[in-house]
């Protein structure tokens, strides 16, 4: 069985949350990991860079950040064309993404 490892983004988020005074138990809950993994990361400061994220989109495809922005926009009730304009993408790209992933 593979040991769980935090990605670079997860470690950076954990460090930001810790700097805001959040406890490691809550940080672990936010990241979806047991707090002992977060405790080890903080105890051994050499592990602050994280592993490279496993997924990188191909050129021209939506990134994770863009997908998150779409999700946030839909949650707020923003129209797909407004989301597309904010991301600098075609409205059809946003519509296809939403349709493909269950709206």
Backbone bond lengths (Angstrom), bond angles and torsions (degrees), N, CA, C in turn:
res aa  C-N    CA-C-N  psi(-1)  N-CA   C-N-CA  omega(-1)  CA-C   N-CA-C  phi
1 X - - - 1.457 - - 1.525 109.78 -
2 X 1.304 115.47 136.30 1.448 121.78 -177.91 1.526 111.10 -76.97
3 X 1.331 117.16 135.77 1.459 121.07 177.67 1.527 109.37 -70.75
4 X 1.337 117.80 141.09 1.461 119.03 177.09 1.525 110.46 -68.21
5 X 1.309 116.11 139.58 1.452 120.98 179.05 1.514 108.99 -134.53
6 X 1.303 115.21 138.92 1.458 120.29 178.17 1.522 109.45 -82.61
7 X 1.323 116.30 139.80 1.461 120.32 175.22 1.527 109.06 -76.78
8 X 1.286 115.88 169.94 1.467 121.69 178.17 1.525 110.39 -57.72
9 X 1.333 116.99 -44.48 1.463 120.57 -179.83 1.522 111.79 -64.88
10 X 1.337 116.85 -39.22 1.460 120.02 178.41 1.530 110.93 -65.34
11 X 1.324 116.73 -40.14 1.464 119.59 179.09 1.519 111.27 -67.34
12 X 1.323 116.42 -40.34 1.460 119.03 178.15 1.524 110.62 -63.68
13 X 1.340 116.34 -39.99 1.453 120.15 177.14 1.526 110.16 -63.68
14 X 1.335 117.36 -43.56 1.467 121.01 179.11 1.525 110.52 -59.99
15 X 1.318 117.29 -42.51 1.466 120.57 179.40 1.519 111.27 -65.56
16 X 1.342 117.70 -38.48 1.465 120.46 177.56 1.527 110.56 -65.06
17 X 1.338 115.87 -43.64 1.464 119.55 -179.77 1.521 111.02 -64.94
18 X 1.336 116.66 -38.66 1.467 119.81 178.47 1.527 110.22 -64.70
19 X 1.330 116.73 -40.48 1.468 119.84 -179.95 1.530 111.60 -65.77
20 X 1.335 116.86 -21.35 1.467 121.38 177.18 1.529 110.87 -87.64
21 X 1.349 116.45 1.48 1.455 120.53 176.01 1.519 115.26 91.66
22 X 1.318 117.70 11.54 1.462 120.39 -178.83 1.533 109.87 -77.47
23 X 1.325 116.92 141.66 1.461 122.49 179.37 1.527 110.49 -73.42
24 X 1.334 116.45 153.95 1.462 120.41 -177.53 1.530 112.20 -62.97
25 X 1.328 117.72 -30.01 1.473 120.44 177.32 1.528 110.03 -62.44
26 X 1.328 116.54 -44.84 1.462 120.78 179.69 1.531 110.78 -70.54
27 X 1.325 116.99 -37.95 1.468 120.13 177.49 1.521 109.53 -60.92
28 X 1.327 116.19 -46.07 1.463 120.36 177.85 1.516 111.78 -59.05
29 X 1.325 116.32 -41.22 1.467 121.17 178.79 1.537 110.00 -63.48
30 X 1.316 116.92 -43.04 1.468 120.82 -179.89 1.526 111.98 -63.80
31 X 1.337 116.18 -36.84 1.467 120.84 -177.07 1.524 113.11 -89.40
32 X 1.340 116.88 -11.09 1.453 119.92 -179.85 1.518 113.93 82.56
33 X 1.325 117.51 24.23 1.456 123.02 179.04 1.515 109.64 -125.60
34 X 1.327 115.97 159.15 1.461 120.22 175.40 1.521 108.42 -68.34
35 X 1.320 116.79 144.50 1.464 120.43 -175.74 1.529 112.54 -63.23
36 X 1.328 118.52 -22.37 1.472 119.40 179.70 1.529 110.96 -64.59
37 X 1.334 117.27 -33.27 1.460 120.39 176.84 1.530 110.34 -65.91
38 X 1.305 115.92 -38.65 1.469 121.01 178.22 1.529 109.54 -69.07
39 X 1.347 117.14 -40.96 1.467 120.99 177.85 1.521 111.39 -59.34
40 X 1.332 116.59 -42.58 1.472 120.74 179.21 1.524 110.00 -62.18
41 X 1.323 116.23 -42.45 1.463 119.83 179.86 1.526 110.94 -60.40
42 X 1.348 117.03 -43.06 1.458 120.08 -178.95 1.522 111.63 -72.26
43 X 1.324 117.05 -34.59 1.465 120.54 -178.76 1.522 111.50 -70.32
44 X 1.316 116.66 -34.81 1.459 121.47 -178.32 1.525 107.90 -108.83
45 X 1.288 117.00 84.22 1.464 122.47 -171.32 1.523 114.43 -58.22
46 X 1.302 117.06 -14.07 1.462 119.20 179.95 1.523 111.96 -70.96
47 X 1.336 118.10 -14.75 1.454 122.21 -177.82 1.521 112.23 -98.13
48 X 1.307 118.41 41.57 1.462 120.31 -177.55 1.524 112.99 -93.82
49 X 1.327 119.21 -9.92 1.463 120.10 -176.95 1.520 112.98 -83.57
50 X 1.317 119.59 -34.31 1.466 122.22 178.73 1.505 112.66 82.39
51 X 1.308 115.51 166.60 1.453 120.96 177.52 1.518 108.22 -86.78
52 X 1.299 116.12 156.89 1.456 120.84 -179.60 1.521 108.86 -66.62
53 X 1.320 116.19 138.37 1.453 120.10 176.59 1.519 108.91 -57.26
54 X 1.324 115.77 140.06 1.452 120.33 -173.78 1.520 113.41 -75.46
55 X 1.309 118.20 -21.19 1.457 120.21 -174.05 1.520 111.33 -117.21
56 X 1.310 115.94 127.42 1.454 122.48 174.46 1.522 107.13 -130.02
57 X 1.327 118.34 125.88 1.465 119.09 -177.62 1.523 111.93 -70.15
58 X 1.316 114.49 153.27 1.466 119.28 175.01 1.520 108.78 -69.42
59 X 1.285 115.40 162.13 1.456 121.41 -179.92 1.528 110.41 -56.89
60 X 1.324 116.10 131.15 1.454 121.40 179.06 1.524 114.52 88.79
61 X 1.331 117.62 -8.91 1.462 120.81 -179.58 1.524 110.15 -93.37
62 X 1.311 116.20 160.90 1.463 120.87 -178.77 1.526 111.19 -68.35
63 X 1.309 115.61 138.17 1.466 121.07 176.72 1.527 109.28 -86.90
64 X 1.308 115.52 170.29 1.465 120.64 176.66 1.531 109.86 -59.63
65 X 1.320 117.29 -42.57 1.471 120.89 -179.83 1.525 110.96 -61.04
66 X 1.340 116.67 -41.81 1.464 119.68 178.58 1.533 110.91 -65.45
67 X 1.319 116.46 -39.55 1.463 120.41 178.38 1.527 110.84 -64.47
68 X 1.335 116.30 -38.62 1.465 120.01 177.02 1.526 110.72 -64.97
69 X 1.336 116.80 -40.61 1.464 120.32 178.07 1.528 111.02 -62.85
70 X 1.327 116.88 -38.27 1.464 120.46 176.73 1.523 109.53 -62.40
71 X 1.323 116.69 -47.01 1.457 121.03 179.64 1.528 111.37 -59.95
72 X 1.330 116.23 -45.24 1.467 120.05 179.62 1.526 110.97 -63.84
73 X 1.326 116.46 -41.01 1.456 120.29 178.81 1.518 112.21 -62.97
74 X 1.331 116.36 -44.11 1.461 120.04 178.61 1.525 110.97 -64.21
75 X 1.326 116.74 -39.32 1.466 121.18 178.75 1.520 110.89 -62.23
76 X 1.327 116.83 -36.64 1.473 121.67 -179.49 1.522 112.23 -81.25
77 X 1.335 117.11 -8.16 1.460 120.34 -179.63 1.519 113.96 85.17
78 X 1.316 117.23 18.80 1.465 121.64 178.97 1.527 108.84 -75.76
79 X 1.316 117.71 143.84 1.464 120.99 -179.97 1.526 110.40 -69.51
80 X 1.320 115.14 156.53 1.470 119.32 -179.57 1.520 111.44 -65.20
81 X 1.318 117.05 -34.77 1.472 118.77 178.96 1.529 110.90 -67.84
82 X 1.339 117.40 -35.30 1.468 120.11 177.19 1.533 110.74 -69.10
83 X 1.331 115.81 -38.68 1.473 119.30 176.52 1.527 109.57 -62.65
84 X 1.334 115.74 -45.33 1.465 120.71 -179.96 1.526 111.10 -59.62
85 X 1.318 116.25 -43.78 1.458 120.13 179.75 1.526 110.85 -63.07
86 X 1.340 116.82 -40.97 1.456 120.80 179.17 1.517 113.08 -64.58
87 X 1.336 116.66 -31.28 1.463 121.06 -179.99 1.523 113.10 -91.77
88 X 1.328 115.88 -8.39 1.467 118.88 -177.24 1.519 111.66 71.57
89 X 1.329 116.17 32.71 1.458 123.05 -179.10 1.515 109.87 -119.62
90 X 1.316 115.82 164.94 1.455 121.93 176.66 1.526 109.23 -73.56
91 X 1.341 117.99 142.49 1.464 119.81 176.54 1.532 112.74 -57.67
92 X 1.339 117.12 -32.58 1.465 119.51 179.28 1.526 111.30 -65.95
93 X 1.319 117.77 -31.59 1.463 121.41 177.13 1.526 110.14 -63.98
94 X 1.325 115.38 -44.35 1.472 120.27 -179.72 1.528 109.84 -67.20
95 X 1.315 116.96 -43.06 1.460 121.30 179.49 1.523 110.69 -61.07
96 X 1.326 117.81 -44.91 1.471 121.49 178.40 1.517 111.24 -61.39
97 X 1.331 116.92 -42.02 1.469 121.95 179.29 1.529 110.46 -61.99
98 X 1.313 116.61 -46.72 1.459 120.66 -178.81 1.522 110.43 -66.00
99 X 1.335 117.48 -43.84 1.466 121.53 179.52 1.527 110.79 -63.28
100 X 1.306 116.99 -43.05 1.466 121.43 -177.19 1.525 112.32 -66.55
101 X 1.323 116.67 -27.48 1.470 119.78 -175.56 1.517 113.27 -111.96
102 X 1.294 117.38 25.19 1.445 121.55 171.25 1.509 116.51 83.43
103 X 1.327 117.77 15.43 1.461 119.74 174.88 1.465 112.91 67.54
